Amino acid sequence: MTVGDSVGNKPGHGAAGGLKAAALHVLSVHGLLVFGIALVIVFALLLPATFTGSQNFRAILGNNTTVALLAMAEMIVIATGNYDLSIAYNVGLMHIVAMGLLTDAMVPWPLVVILTIAAGGLVGWINGVLVEYAKIDSFIATLGVGTILYGFGTWYTNGTQLVGNVPQAFADLNDARLLTIPLPTYMVAAIAILAWIGLEHVPIGRQLYAIGSNRKAAELTGIRARRLVMAAFVCSGLIVGLARVLLAARLQVAQSSVGPEFLLPAFVGALLGATTVRPGRVNAWGTIIAVLVLAIGIAGLQQLGNSFFAEPIFQGTALIVSVGLAGYAARRRKR
């Protein structure tokens, strides 16, 4: 027996090594979830009277529906190696259009929902055409489209608020509760399940990941990259359409300034989600966990009295950390 063998076989050495390896695996795969649980414990100890209440729980779920949907819309595009900077401006313009159709044109609310979601898909298709056919970088193309959408929103509202009475059934899309949980939360869960199935358990999802990883190699295997990237942009737009319907139902007032503030949280959610569950690539459940962790952190900081500066600092820090961790996870996975 060699000296190395005798050292490796000491009592407890293998158990300690296995425990360390298991801990490292949990932290590398589920570190963000662990961090979120730690945040809940810290804020629960610091704010036992407010943070642990069911009302705070429902507020966290209900107030972050738009961010969660936009993060998943961004996630689908990022899976192909592209970006969509138009999502926030898209949701801003179309919640204005939805309010205009309801209050000015008096269009029935079910038709407004259909038209709004379809318009989101159209914007996604335009983004796809610019990226795939005009060969414009996705960062530039979607930023340009988003800026145009913002301009249309400002023109339509003339820089003022658009106010009117919306049908109660439309408002219930946001206000309704099922088992005390807001209805939009179930919609987010349904989209997350569909995204999870589509990306993880359907060949198309694996093809999207292949395109994002190495497009040329994917095309050599017969994957129709152009068609799938176009589909990713359209799906992203449809999800954004649903987000703006729920936003219009929640705000019941439209103004052009609403929308851009959702861009950073959506990006952070999608990128931070790539560090957990499936480290190194964007995924549905990682995105949901990331959005919840951000929401918990911001809610706790605001309740501690840091409402004026907590949100941008927390989100900016999370963006830097998420990009760094995502890159580290990708390199670790390649090794």
SEVODO-696911 format. One record per residue (C-alpha): residue number from 1; residue in three letters; x, y, z. Coordinates in steps of 0.1 Angstrom, whole numbers, plus 5000, padded with zeros to 4 digits. Example, Ala and Ser with C-alpha at 12.3 -4.5 7.8 and 13.67 -1.06 7.14 Angstrom:
BEGIN
+-----+------+------+------+------+
! pos ! code !    x !    y !    z !
+-----+------+------+------+------+
!   1 !  ALA ! 5123 ! 4955 ! 5078 !
!   2 !  SER ! 5137 ! 4989 ! 5071 !
+-----+------+------+------+------+
***
This chain:
BEGIN
+-----+------+------+------+------+
! pos ! code !    x !    y !    z !
+-----+------+------+------+------+
!   1 !  MET ! 5000 ! 5000 ! 5000 !
!   2 !  THR ! 5014 ! 5034 ! 4991 !
!   3 !  VAL ! 5015 ! 5065 ! 5013 !
!   4 !  GLY ! 4988 ! 5081 ! 4991 !
!   5 !  ASP ! 4965 ! 5052 ! 4996 !
!   6 !  SER ! 4969 ! 5052 ! 5033 !
!   7 !  VAL ! 4961 ! 5089 ! 5035 !
!   8 !  GLY ! 4931 ! 5086 ! 5012 !
!   9 !  ASN ! 4917 ! 5057 ! 5033 !
!  10 !  LYS ! 4919 ! 5074 ! 5067 !
!  11 !  PRO ! 4886 ! 5073 ! 5086 !
!  12 !  GLY ! 4864 ! 5102 ! 5078 !
!  13 !  HIS ! 4886 ! 5115 ! 5049 !
!  14 !  GLY ! 4863 ! 5102 ! 5022 !
!  15 !  ALA ! 4831 ! 5113 ! 5040 !
!  16 !  ALA ! 4845 ! 5148 ! 5045 !
!  17 !  GLY ! 4855 ! 5150 ! 5008 !
!  18 !  GLY ! 4821 ! 5138 ! 4997 !
!  19 !  LEU ! 4804 ! 5163 ! 5020 !
!  20 !  LYS ! 4825 ! 5191 ! 5006 !
!  21 !  ALA ! 4818 ! 5180 ! 4970 !
!  22 !  ALA ! 4781 ! 5178 ! 4977 !
!  23 !  ALA ! 4781 ! 5213 ! 4992 !
!  24 !  LEU ! 4800 ! 5227 ! 4963 !
!  25 !  HIS ! 4775 ! 5211 ! 4939 !
!  26 !  VAL ! 4745 ! 5226 ! 4957 !
!  27 !  LEU ! 4761 ! 5260 ! 4958 !
!  28 !  SER ! 4771 ! 5259 ! 4921 !
!  29 !  VAL ! 4737 ! 5247 ! 4909 !
!  30 !  HIS ! 4713 ! 5261 ! 4935 !
!  31 !  GLY ! 4734 ! 5290 ! 4950 !
!  32 !  LEU ! 4709 ! 5316 ! 4940 !
!  33 !  LEU ! 4680 ! 5297 ! 4957 !
!  34 !  VAL ! 4701 ! 5294 ! 4988 !
!  35 !  PHE ! 4708 ! 5331 ! 4987 !
!  36 !  GLY ! 4671 ! 5338 ! 4984 !
!  37 !  ILE ! 4663 ! 5317 ! 5014 !
!  38 !  ALA ! 4690 ! 5335 ! 5033 !
!  39 !  LEU ! 4675 ! 5369 ! 5024 !
!  40 !  VAL ! 4641 ! 5357 ! 5036 !
!  41 !  ILE ! 4655 ! 5347 ! 5069 !
!  42 !  VAL ! 4675 ! 5379 ! 5074 !
!  43 !  PHE ! 4645 ! 5402 ! 5066 !
!  44 !  ALA ! 4622 ! 5380 ! 5086 !
!  45 !  LEU ! 4644 ! 5386 ! 5117 !
!  46 !  LEU ! 4648 ! 5423 ! 5110 !
!  47 !  LEU ! 4612 ! 5429 ! 5101 !
!  48 !  PRO ! 4591 ! 5403 ! 5119 !
!  49 !  ALA ! 4560 ! 5425 ! 5120 !
!  50 !  THR ! 4557 ! 5432 ! 5082 !
!  51 !  PHE ! 4580 ! 5410 ! 5061 !
!  52 !  THR ! 4565 ! 5377 ! 5072 !
!  53 !  GLY ! 4529 ! 5386 ! 5067 !
!  54 !  SER ! 4508 ! 5371 ! 5040 !
!  55 !  GLN ! 4500 ! 5405 ! 5026 !
!  56 !  ASN ! 4537 ! 5411 ! 5019 !
!  57 !  PHE ! 4539 ! 5377 ! 5002 !
!  58 !  ARG ! 4510 ! 5384 ! 4979 !
!  59 !  ALA ! 4524 ! 5419 ! 4971 !
!  60 !  ILE ! 4557 ! 5404 ! 4961 !
!  61 !  LEU ! 4540 ! 5380 ! 4938 !
!  62 !  GLY ! 4515 ! 5404 ! 4923 !
!  63 !  ASN ! 4538 ! 5434 ! 4919 !
!  64 !  ASN ! 4564 ! 5415 ! 4899 !
!  65 !  THR ! 4542 ! 5398 ! 4873 !
!  66 !  THR ! 4553 ! 5422 ! 4846 !
!  67 !  VAL ! 4590 ! 5417 ! 4854 !
!  68 !  ALA ! 4587 ! 5379 ! 4855 !
!  69 !  LEU ! 4570 ! 5378 ! 4821 !
!  70 !  LEU ! 4595 ! 5402 ! 4805 !
!  71 !  ALA ! 4624 ! 5382 ! 4819 !
!  72 !  MET ! 4610 ! 5350 ! 4804 !
!  73 !  ALA ! 4605 ! 5368 ! 4771 !
!  74 !  GLU ! 4641 ! 5379 ! 4772 !
!  75 !  MET ! 4652 ! 5345 ! 4782 !
!  76 !  ILE ! 4639 ! 5329 ! 4751 !
!  77 !  VAL ! 4658 ! 5353 ! 4728 !
!  78 !  ILE ! 4690 ! 5350 ! 4749 !
!  79 !  ALA ! 4688 ! 5312 ! 4744 !
!  80 !  THR ! 4695 ! 5318 ! 4707 !
!  81 !  GLY ! 4725 ! 5341 ! 4714 !
!  82 !  ASN ! 4706 ! 5373 ! 4707 !
!  83 !  TYR ! 4691 ! 5402 ! 4728 !
!  84 !  ASP ! 4658 ! 5420 ! 4728 !
!  85 !  LEU ! 4661 ! 5456 ! 4741 !
!  86 !  SER ! 4626 ! 5465 ! 4728 !
!  87 !  ILE ! 4607 ! 5445 ! 4754 !
!  88 !  ALA ! 4603 ! 5473 ! 4779 !
!  89 !  TYR ! 4593 ! 5499 ! 4753 !
!  90 !  ASN ! 4570 ! 5474 ! 4737 !
!  91 !  VAL ! 4551 ! 5468 ! 4769 !
!  92 !  GLY ! 4550 ! 5506 ! 4774 !
!  93 !  LEU ! 4534 ! 5514 ! 4741 !
!  94 !  MET ! 4510 ! 5485 ! 4740 !
!  95 !  HIS ! 4496 ! 5491 ! 4774 !
!  96 !  ILE ! 4488 ! 5526 ! 4761 !
!  97 !  VAL ! 4472 ! 5511 ! 4730 !
!  98 !  ALA ! 4452 ! 5487 ! 4751 !
!  99 !  MET ! 4439 ! 5516 ! 4773 !
! 100 !  GLY ! 4431 ! 5536 ! 4741 !
! 101 !  LEU ! 4411 ! 5508 ! 4726 !
! 102 !  LEU ! 4392 ! 5503 ! 4758 !
! 103 !  THR ! 4384 ! 5539 ! 4767 !
! 104 !  ASP ! 4385 ! 5558 ! 4734 !
! 105 !  ALA ! 4374 ! 5532 ! 4708 !
! 106 !  MET ! 4352 ! 5513 ! 4732 !
! 107 !  VAL ! 4365 ! 5479 ! 4718 !
! 108 !  PRO ! 4352 ! 5449 ! 4737 !
! 109 !  TRP ! 4379 ! 5439 ! 4762 !
! 110 !  PRO ! 4383 ! 5402 ! 4750 !
! 111 !  LEU ! 4391 ! 5416 ! 4715 !
! 112 !  VAL ! 4415 ! 5441 ! 4731 !
! 113 !  VAL ! 4434 ! 5413 ! 4748 !
! 114 !  ILE ! 4437 ! 5393 ! 4715 !
! 115 !  LEU ! 4448 ! 5424 ! 4695 !
! 116 !  THR ! 4473 ! 5434 ! 4722 !
! 117 !  ILE ! 4490 ! 5400 ! 4724 !
! 118 !  ALA ! 4490 ! 5397 ! 4686 !
! 119 !  ALA ! 4506 ! 5431 ! 4683 !
! 120 !  GLY ! 4533 ! 5419 ! 4706 !
! 121 !  GLY ! 4539 ! 5390 ! 4682 !
! 122 !  LEU ! 4541 ! 5414 ! 4653 !
! 123 !  VAL ! 4568 ! 5435 ! 4670 !
! 124 !  GLY ! 4587 ! 5403 ! 4677 !
! 125 !  TRP ! 4584 ! 5393 ! 4640 !
! 126 !  ILE ! 4598 ! 5428 ! 4630 !
! 127 !  ASN ! 4627 ! 5423 ! 4653 !
! 128 !  GLY ! 4634 ! 5389 ! 4638 !
! 129 !  VAL ! 4633 ! 5402 ! 4603 !
! 130 !  LEU ! 4658 ! 5430 ! 4611 !
! 131 !  VAL ! 4681 ! 5405 ! 4628 !
! 132 !  GLU ! 4678 ! 5376 ! 4604 !
! 133 !  TYR ! 4672 ! 5392 ! 4570 !
! 134 !  ALA ! 4686 ! 5427 ! 4574 !
! 135 !  LYS ! 4715 ! 5412 ! 4593 !
! 136 !  ILE ! 4715 ! 5439 ! 4619 !
! 137 !  ASP ! 4730 ! 5431 ! 4653 !
! 138 !  SER ! 4701 ! 5422 ! 4677 !
! 139 !  PHE ! 4714 ! 5447 ! 4702 !
! 140 !  ILE ! 4711 ! 5476 ! 4677 !
! 141 !  ALA ! 4680 ! 5464 ! 4659 !
! 142 !  THR ! 4659 ! 5459 ! 4690 !
! 143 !  LEU ! 4671 ! 5491 ! 4706 !
! 144 !  GLY ! 4661 ! 5510 ! 4675 !
! 145 !  VAL ! 4627 ! 5493 ! 4674 !
! 146 !  GLY ! 4622 ! 5501 ! 4711 !
! 147 !  THR ! 4631 ! 5537 ! 4706 !
! 148 !  ILE ! 4605 ! 5540 ! 4678 !
! 149 !  LEU ! 4579 ! 5524 ! 4699 !
! 150 !  TYR ! 4586 ! 5548 ! 4727 !
! 151 !  GLY ! 4582 ! 5577 ! 4703 !
! 152 !  PHE ! 4549 ! 5564 ! 4691 !
! 153 !  GLY ! 4537 ! 5561 ! 4727 !
! 154 !  THR ! 4547 ! 5597 ! 4734 !
! 155 !  TRP ! 4529 ! 5609 ! 4703 !
! 156 !  TYR ! 4498 ! 5590 ! 4711 !
! 157 !  THR ! 4495 ! 5603 ! 4747 !
! 158 !  ASN ! 4510 ! 5637 ! 4738 !
! 159 !  GLY ! 4531 ! 5633 ! 4769 !
! 160 !  THR ! 4501 ! 5632 ! 4792 !
! 161 !  GLN ! 4482 ! 5604 ! 4810 !
! 162 !  LEU ! 4455 ! 5585 ! 4793 !
! 163 !  VAL ! 4427 ! 5579 ! 4818 !
! 164 !  GLY ! 4393 ! 5562 ! 4815 !
! 165 !  ASN ! 4370 ! 5537 ! 4830 !
! 166 !  VAL ! 4379 ! 5501 ! 4821 !
! 167 !  PRO ! 4354 ! 5472 ! 4822 !
! 168 !  GLN ! 4355 ! 5454 ! 4856 !
! 169 !  ALA ! 4361 ! 5421 ! 4838 !
! 170 !  PHE ! 4392 ! 5435 ! 4823 !
! 171 !  ALA ! 4404 ! 5449 ! 4857 !
! 172 !  ASP ! 4398 ! 5414 ! 4872 !
! 173 !  LEU ! 4426 ! 5400 ! 4850 !
! 174 !  ASN ! 4448 ! 5416 ! 4876 !
! 175 !  ASP ! 4426 ! 5419 ! 4907 !
! 176 !  ALA ! 4411 ! 5384 ! 4908 !
! 177 !  ARG ! 4424 ! 5360 ! 4934 !
! 178 !  LEU ! 4424 ! 5322 ! 4935 !
! 179 !  LEU ! 4432 ! 5307 ! 4969 !
! 180 !  THR ! 4443 ! 5342 ! 4980 !
! 181 !  ILE ! 4470 ! 5342 ! 4953 !
! 182 !  PRO ! 4467 ! 5368 ! 4924 !
! 183 !  LEU ! 4455 ! 5355 ! 4891 !
! 184 !  PRO ! 4485 ! 5369 ! 4872 !
! 185 !  THR ! 4508 ! 5347 ! 4893 !
! 186 !  TYR ! 4491 ! 5316 ! 4879 !
! 187 !  MET ! 4496 ! 5330 ! 4844 !
! 188 !  VAL ! 4533 ! 5335 ! 4851 !
! 189 !  ALA ! 4535 ! 5299 ! 4864 !
! 190 !  ALA ! 4517 ! 5286 ! 4832 !
! 191 !  ILE ! 4542 ! 5305 ! 4809 !
! 192 !  ALA ! 4571 ! 5292 ! 4830 !
! 193 !  ILE ! 4559 ! 5256 ! 4827 !
! 194 !  LEU ! 4554 ! 5260 ! 4789 !
! 195 !  ALA ! 4589 ! 5275 ! 4786 !
! 196 !  TRP ! 4604 ! 5248 ! 4807 !
! 197 !  ILE ! 4588 ! 5221 ! 4786 !
! 198 !  GLY ! 4597 ! 5239 ! 4753 !
! 199 !  LEU ! 4633 ! 5244 ! 4762 !
! 200 !  GLU ! 4641 ! 5213 ! 4782 !
! 201 !  HIS ! 4619 ! 5185 ! 4769 !
! 202 !  VAL ! 4612 ! 5193 ! 4732 !
! 203 !  PRO ! 4637 ! 5190 ! 4704 !
! 204 !  ILE ! 4631 ! 5226 ! 4693 !
! 205 !  GLY ! 4644 ! 5238 ! 4727 !
! 206 !  ARG ! 4676 ! 5219 ! 4724 !
! 207 !  GLN ! 4680 ! 5233 ! 4689 !
! 208 !  LEU ! 4676 ! 5269 ! 4703 !
! 209 !  TYR ! 4703 ! 5262 ! 4728 !
! 210 !  ALA ! 4725 ! 5248 ! 4700 !
! 211 !  ILE ! 4720 ! 5279 ! 4680 !
! 212 !  GLY ! 4730 ! 5301 ! 4709 !
! 213 !  SER ! 4760 ! 5280 ! 4717 !
! 214 !  ASN ! 4774 ! 5277 ! 4682 !
! 215 !  ARG ! 4752 ! 5287 ! 4653 !
! 216 !  LYS ! 4775 ! 5275 ! 4625 !
! 217 !  ALA ! 4778 ! 5241 ! 4640 !
! 218 !  ALA ! 4741 ! 5239 ! 4646 !
! 219 !  GLU ! 4734 ! 5248 ! 4609 !
! 220 !  LEU ! 4758 ! 5221 ! 4598 !
! 221 !  THR ! 4737 ! 5195 ! 4617 !
! 222 !  GLY ! 4706 ! 5206 ! 4597 !
! 223 !  ILE ! 4691 ! 5230 ! 4622 !
! 224 !  ARG ! 4672 ! 5258 ! 4605 !
! 225 !  ALA ! 4686 ! 5286 ! 4626 !
! 226 !  ARG ! 4669 ! 5315 ! 4608 !
! 227 !  ARG ! 4634 ! 5300 ! 4612 !
! 228 !  LEU ! 4640 ! 5292 ! 4649 !
! 229 !  VAL ! 4654 ! 5326 ! 4657 !
! 230 !  MET ! 4624 ! 5342 ! 4641 !
! 231 !  ALA ! 4601 ! 5320 ! 4661 !
! 232 !  ALA ! 4620 ! 5329 ! 4693 !
! 233 !  PHE ! 4615 ! 5366 ! 4687 !
! 234 !  VAL ! 4578 ! 5361 ! 4679 !
! 235 !  CYS ! 4573 ! 5340 ! 4711 !
! 236 !  SER ! 4591 ! 5367 ! 4731 !
! 237 !  GLY ! 4567 ! 5393 ! 4716 !
! 238 !  LEU ! 4536 ! 5373 ! 4724 !
! 239 !  ILE ! 4547 ! 5370 ! 4761 !
! 240 !  VAL ! 4554 ! 5407 ! 4762 !
! 241 !  GLY ! 4518 ! 5412 ! 4748 !
! 242 !  LEU ! 4504 ! 5392 ! 4777 !
! 243 !  ALA ! 4526 ! 5413 ! 4801 !
! 244 !  ARG ! 4512 ! 5446 ! 4788 !
! 245 !  VAL ! 4476 ! 5433 ! 4790 !
! 246 !  LEU ! 4481 ! 5426 ! 4827 !
! 247 !  LEU ! 4500 ! 5459 ! 4832 !
! 248 !  ALA ! 4470 ! 5478 ! 4817 !
! 249 !  ALA ! 4446 ! 5459 ! 4839 !
! 250 !  ARG ! 4467 ! 5468 ! 4870 !
! 251 !  LEU ! 4474 ! 5505 ! 4863 !
! 252 !  GLN ! 4442 ! 5514 ! 4845 !
! 253 !  VAL ! 4460 ! 5545 ! 4833 !
! 254 !  ALA ! 4484 ! 5549 ! 4804 !
! 255 !  GLN ! 4515 ! 5571 ! 4801 !
! 256 !  SER ! 4545 ! 5570 ! 4778 !
! 257 !  SER ! 4570 ! 5570 ! 4808 !
! 258 !  VAL ! 4558 ! 5535 ! 4818 !
! 259 !  GLY ! 4579 ! 5507 ! 4804 !
! 260 !  PRO ! 4616 ! 5516 ! 4803 !
! 261 !  GLU ! 4620 ! 5510 ! 4840 !
! 262 !  PHE ! 4613 ! 5473 ! 4834 !
! 263 !  LEU ! 4642 ! 5468 ! 4810 !
! 264 !  LEU ! 4670 ! 5464 ! 4836 !
! 265 !  PRO ! 4650 ! 5441 ! 4860 !
! 266 !  ALA ! 4640 ! 5418 ! 4830 !
! 267 !  PHE ! 4676 ! 5416 ! 4818 !
! 268 !  VAL ! 4689 ! 5409 ! 4853 !
! 269 !  GLY ! 4663 ! 5382 ! 4859 !
! 270 !  ALA ! 4671 ! 5364 ! 4827 !
! 271 !  LEU ! 4709 ! 5366 ! 4831 !
! 272 !  LEU ! 4709 ! 5359 ! 4868 !
! 273 !  GLY ! 4687 ! 5329 ! 4861 !
! 274 !  ALA ! 4715 ! 5314 ! 4840 !
! 275 !  THR ! 4735 ! 5309 ! 4872 !
! 276 !  THR ! 4711 ! 5285 ! 4888 !
! 277 !  VAL ! 4692 ! 5252 ! 4881 !
! 278 !  ARG ! 4710 ! 5249 ! 4847 !
! 279 !  PRO ! 4742 ! 5269 ! 4853 !
! 280 !  GLY ! 4757 ! 5283 ! 4821 !
! 281 !  ARG ! 4725 ! 5287 ! 4802 !
! 282 !  VAL ! 4692 ! 5306 ! 4806 !
! 283 !  ASN ! 4663 ! 5285 ! 4818 !
! 284 !  ALA ! 4627 ! 5290 ! 4829 !
! 285 !  TRP ! 4630 ! 5280 ! 4866 !
! 286 !  GLY ! 4663 ! 5298 ! 4871 !
! 287 !  THR ! 4646 ! 5330 ! 4857 !
! 288 !  ILE ! 4617 ! 5327 ! 4881 !
! 289 !  ILE ! 4640 ! 5322 ! 4911 !
! 290 !  ALA ! 4661 ! 5352 ! 4900 !
! 291 !  VAL ! 4630 ! 5374 ! 4897 !
! 292 !  LEU ! 4618 ! 5363 ! 4932 !
! 293 !  VAL ! 4652 ! 5369 ! 4947 !
! 294 !  LEU ! 4654 ! 5404 ! 4933 !
! 295 !  ALA ! 4618 ! 5411 ! 4944 !
! 296 !  ILE ! 4625 ! 5398 ! 4980 !
! 297 !  GLY ! 4657 ! 5418 ! 4982 !
! 298 !  ILE ! 4641 ! 5451 ! 4970 !
! 299 !  ALA ! 4610 ! 5446 ! 4992 !
! 300 !  GLY ! 4631 ! 5440 ! 5023 !
! 301 !  LEU ! 4654 ! 5470 ! 5016 !
! 302 !  GLN ! 4624 ! 5493 ! 5010 !
! 303 !  GLN ! 4607 ! 5482 ! 5042 !
! 304 !  LEU ! 4640 ! 5490 ! 5060 !
! 305 !  GLY ! 4636 ! 5526 ! 5047 !
! 306 !  ASN ! 4659 ! 5526 ! 5017 !
! 307 !  SER ! 4632 ! 5532 ! 4991 !
! 308 !  PHE ! 4649 ! 5560 ! 4972 !
! 309 !  PHE ! 4681 ! 5543 ! 4962 !
! 310 !  ALA ! 4677 ! 5506 ! 4971 !
! 311 !  GLU ! 4662 ! 5494 ! 4939 !
! 312 !  PRO ! 4686 ! 5507 ! 4913 !
! 313 !  ILE ! 4717 ! 5499 ! 4934 !
! 314 !  PHE ! 4705 ! 5464 ! 4941 !
! 315 !  GLN ! 4695 ! 5457 ! 4905 !
! 316 !  GLY ! 4727 ! 5472 ! 4891 !
! 317 !  THR ! 4748 ! 5451 ! 4915 !
! 318 !  ALA ! 4728 ! 5420 ! 4907 !
! 319 !  LEU ! 4733 ! 5426 ! 4869 !
! 320 !  ILE ! 4771 ! 5428 ! 4873 !
! 321 !  VAL ! 4772 ! 5398 ! 4896 !
! 322 !  SER ! 4748 ! 5378 ! 4873 !
! 323 !  VAL ! 4769 ! 5384 ! 4842 !
! 324 !  GLY ! 4801 ! 5374 ! 4861 !
! 325 !  LEU ! 4786 ! 5343 ! 4876 !
! 326 !  ALA ! 4770 ! 5333 ! 4843 !
! 327 !  GLY ! 4804 ! 5335 ! 4825 !
! 328 !  TYR ! 4821 ! 5315 ! 4853 !
! 329 !  ALA ! 4794 ! 5288 ! 4852 !
! 330 !  ALA ! 4797 ! 5286 ! 4814 !
! 331 !  ARG ! 4835 ! 5282 ! 4816 !
! 332 !  ARG ! 4831 ! 5257 ! 4844 !
! 333 !  ARG ! 4807 ! 5237 ! 4824 !
! 334 !  LYS ! 4830 ! 5236 ! 4793 !
! 335 !  ARG ! 4858 ! 5223 ! 4816 !
+-----+------+------+------+------+
***
